[in-house]
């Protein structure tokens, strides 16, 4: 179930994954206009550009539009401060996504470590063979 898209191509600091703030705003059913909502939240909670969010300018017709991509931590915090059922639902969703991403990373690391162990074993066998041949 995908409530809100997770973007892997929008890099924010060391975090690879982000969410579209406009999409989150829509999901949360906020009554504020998006531009005011995001600016107020950034100011009120001290979020930092290029650390908690990035801004991409897109052009829709004649006017540029700012798109905010936010870290999953920022998204969770925005959901908490919204203090409604949609916020709780979205927060749980982001937590679930993070767990799945961590599990994927763990599996990738485990597979990589297994391959390295196999390579080391092959090299040790080759070294032992070369030592025997030199004697």
N, C-alpha and C positions, 0 to 999 in steps of 0.2 A: 504494500500500500504506500503510495507516494503522495503525501499531503503537499509538500513543498519541494521543489527541485533542489538537489544538491549539485553545485557546480564545481567541477574539478579543474576547470581551465582558468578560473579566476584566483590568482595567487595573492594571499594577504600575508605578508611576512613569511613565517615558516609554515603557516597552515595552508594546505593545498585546497581544502574544501570550504565552500562558502554557500550562502543562500542569498537569493535576490530579496532585498528588503521590501520592494514594492509587492512582490508576491506574498511575503509574510504579512504585510499590512492588510492586503486584501483578505487573506485567510482569517486574520484576527477580527475582521469586521469592525475596524476602527472607524469612528464617525468623523475623525479629523481628516483633512486633506493630506495626502501622502507627504508632500514637500514640508508642510508644517510639522507633521507627526515625526518624521525622521530627524529634522533639525532640532526639534524640542527634545527628543530622546537623547540625541548625541550630546547636547548641551547639558541636560539635566543629569545624565548618568556618566558624563566625562569620558565618552568613547573617543578613541584617538584614530585619526585617519592614518592609513597604511599600517595600522596595527590591528584595529578592530574592524575596520571597513576600508573599502576603496571606492572611489567614484569613477565611473566610466561615462563619458559624454556620448550620447547617441543622437542622431538627427532624424527626427520624424517630421517630414515636411520641411517647413521653413525655420522652425525653432529647435535649438538644441535641448536635450532633456538629460538630466543627471540620473544615472542608474547607480544605486548603492548595492554593493556586494558586501555582505557582512559575514564575519566568522560565525561558526556554529555556537561558540560561547556567547557572542553578542546576541545571536538569535534567541538562545535560551533565556538570556536575561531580559530581552524585550518581551518574550512570552510571559515571564514571571510578573513583570511590572504591569502588564495588561490586566492581570488579575481577573480573568474570566475563564469560562470552560474551554473556549477555543484556544486561549493561551496555554492552558494546562495540556490540552491535546497536542498542540504543536511542540511544546517543550518535551513531552514524552516521546514524540516522534523523533526529535533531534537527538535525544539520548539514545534511542534505539539505533539510529543511523550511525552514531559514533561508535557504539558497541560493535556493529557489523563491520565498520571500517577497521577497527582495532583487530577484530578476528581475522580479517583479510590480510592485514599487515603481518600478524603473527604467523599465519600460514605461509606467506611469502618468505618471511625470514627463516622459518623452520625449513622450508624447501631449499633455500639458499644454503643454510648451514649444513644440511644433509649432503648437498652437492659438494661443498667445500671439504667435508669430512671424507667423502669418496675420493676426491682429487688427492688429498693428503695421503690417503691409504695407497693409492696407485703410485704416487711419487716415492713413498717409503719402500714399496715393493721394488721399484726400479732402482733405488739407491742400494738396497740390499743385494740385488742381482749384480749391480756394477761392482760392489765391494767383493763379492765372491769371485767375480771374473778377474779382478786385479790381484787376487792372492795366488 
